[in-house]
């Protein structure tokens, strides 16, 4: 059964690379379906082989992705993927992998509301909040 609401990510030519990377980070993750553009598809021959539509899962949760070109906008940190880590080791591993080519909005640390927290914008522009421990008010 498909969920009623699914997070939709629009990339500019690297959707497949991002999905492969993300599914390598989390258990119970896979690229479920991927349709690529042909020479006569959207974007013309320059977009051939890019992702026209894809469905993937991260830890069992569904996401959709496409490659789209010619827009004057991209990802913003105002919307992020929040990951509740089961261990400090998991948080450190995810932070290190997502920081490879990315930037830290909030480096790993104790910010008072969490035992250990970090906020990363990865090399694809997607923002991730990584948390270990219970959130406090």
Secondary structure, DSSP 8 states (H G I E B T S, - for coil): ---SS-EEEEESS-HHHHHHHHHHHSSS-EEEEEEE--TTSTTGGGGTTSEEEEEEEETTEEEEEEE--S-S----TTSEEEEEESSHHHHHHHHHHHHTT-EEEEEEE--SSSSEEEEEE-TTS-EEEEEES----
